[in-house]
Structures are given as structure tokens and as C-alpha cells.
Amino acid sequence: KHVNNGKHTPKTISFYNYEAECIKKYFEEEKPKIKLAQIDKEDILDFLNYCRNEATKENGEPLSATTIKHHFGTLRNVLDFAVYMDYTKENPCKKIRKEDKPQKEEKEVDFLEEDEALRFLACLDSEVEKAFWKKNHGSALYWKTMCNTLILTGLRRGELIGLQWKDYDRKSLCLHVVRNVTLNTKNKDSKEPQEKIHIGTTKGK
């Protein structure tokens, strides 16, 4: 009821389903007799310790700090919804101290310096010119346009793919970003391109 309320993309729903399965597996195996309304602060700390020290990925590697943070966030959302549905009186996740909460890994952003961006754009120009003399410059021009737009506007990939001609205002030279395209993970293996994607509206970030 929470994730299928029409406000989430198929990709987000798939993410929450995966997260919920991980949480469900832990409580079924480690605390099989506990009821949802009985989950307290100590159980949450036990879950976090399990994620940090025992849980592993499919390849046997330990969970990353970001994955543990996602698990905690999903569990917090589940218990918030349980309070809303009157399944339990309070959310024990809100009692966890800041120092005990999982922290997201801060990764350094690897961006193009100005001279690197200029060299990259020059390479695109070169490819278009070479393709032009071969009478086949459509593909090269397509990628040049895509890469130029990404670099010069800072759009996300899904926002770029969601652009339509009507979003371009020729008078003011502005792009109106109103759509975002994501992979529909339920149909990612479909042979029909339109079934593999989900087109949603942007949230104005």
C-alpha cells in the first residue's frame, strides 16, 4: 500500500521490494518469534550490528556503508507506515542515537576539468567531421548533441533522454526539464523498448 500509491517509479518500487526482503529475511531467521509491535530499540541495534558484522553480498563481500544506510532507511519507513496503519504505537528507529545510525560513504566526485571538457568536445567535433565525409554523420552528430547538452547544462541522463522538442524555447533559449526516464526493472529484459522504460515527471530538484 505504501509503495504502490502511484507516487513511485517501477525502479523505486523494485528497490523497496529488494530492501524489504533483506529486512524480512533477517527477522525471520534471527528473531522468528517477534511480532512487529514488539520490535524495540535493542532489536534495531541488533539489526544494524548484523548488517555491519555478519551480512554479506551475493559474492560474499561485506555490505557497504551505503547499503546498510539503505537498509536502515527502509526499515524506518516500514515502521513509520506501521504506526500510520495502527499496527504499532511508535517507531523505535527514531530512538537510535545519531552516532549509532549508519552513515553514507562520501565518494569524491570525478568531474572533467575545463581543459578536459574542451578536449572531449573537440574530439566529438572531429568524429562528426570524419563521419560527414563518409556520408554517415547521423550517429556522430547524435552523440555530439547528447554530450554537449550533458556537459553544458548539468542535466542528469534520465532528464536528457526525457527531453522533447516542445521543451526547447527558441526565443529565450531555455530548456524546460519536466520529464525523467528510468529503467523499468520489471521489464528490463523485454524486447519492446517502450516496455523497458518508465517516463515520469521531474520533482524540480
Residue pairs with C-beta under 8 A, 6 or more apart in sequence:
1 81
1 85
2 77
2 78
2 81
3 12
3 13
3 16
3 17
4 13
8 16
9 182
9 184
9 198
9 200
10 182
10 184
10 185
10 186
10 187
10 198
11 182
11 183
11 184
11 185
11 198
14 185
14 186
16 74
16 77
19 70
19 71
19 74
20 74
20 78
22 55
22 71
23 47
23 71
23 74
23 75
23 78
26 47
26 50
26 55
27 34
27 39
27 47
30 46
30 50
31 43
31 46
34 43
36 82
36 87
36 88
37 82
37 87
37 88
37 89
39 79
39 88
39 92
40 92
41 92
41 95
41 96
43 92
44 75
44 92
44 93
44 95
44 96
45 96
45 100
47 71
47 72
47 75
48 68
48 72
48 96
48 100
48 102
51 63
51 67
51 68
51 71
51 72
51 102
52 62
52 63
52 68
52 102
55 62
55 63
56 62
56 63
57 63
57 67
63 71
64 105
65 102
65 103
65 104
65 105
66 104
66 105
68 102
69 101
69 102
69 103
69 104
71 102
72 93
72 101
72 102
75 93
76 91
76 93
76 94
79 88
79 91
79 92
79 93
80 91
82 88
82 91
83 89
83 90
83 91
112 120
112 151
117 151
120 147
120 151
121 147
121 148
121 151
124 140
124 143
124 144
124 147
124 148
125 144
127 140
127 143
127 144
128 137
128 140
128 141
128 144
130 140
131 137
131 138
131 139
131 140
131 141
132 140
146 160
149 155
149 160
149 163
150 157
150 160
153 175
155 175
155 177
156 180
158 180
158 181
158 182
159 177
159 179
159 180
159 181
159 202
161 181
162 177
162 178
162 179
162 180
162 181
162 199
162 202
163 175
163 177
163 179
164 179
167 175
167 176
167 177
167 178
167 179
168 174
168 175
168 176
169 175
169 176
177 202
178 201
178 202
179 199
179 200
179 201
179 202
180 199
180 200
180 201
180 202
181 197
181 198
181 199
181 200
182 197
182 198
182 200
183 196
183 197
183 198
184 195
184 196
184 197
184 198
187 195
187 196
188 196
190 196
